[in-house]
Amino acid sequence: MGEAFDSGGNKLGEATGETRDEVLKQLESRFGEQIAEVRIRRRPKMTPGQEIENRFTYHKPFGDQPARYELLRELARQLAHAIQTLCPDSREKSTAQTSLQ
């Protein structure tokens, strides 16, 4: 996880990613020139039990995530309708629809 701060020390926002570069890229694309400092925090290694708990725990979205999620859902819905209309019934069609869910 990374956090971006402006020159006054105010937190601009956060980003997560698998690598440091992914986190930096997200922060730079969202906040650009406003960033004066970036702090990267490593996620501590979790035990298998902790991973299970984390997967099944609600994580509140932050920033503009709700709007981005809605856009992704709408685009996936449109693609699902296109697959349903344009593709013949088959195992591949069923797999494609399942993958979109």
Helices and strands as residue ranges (DSSP letters): E 2-5, E 11-15, H 20-31, G 32-34, E 37-40, H 48-55, H 65-86, H 91-100
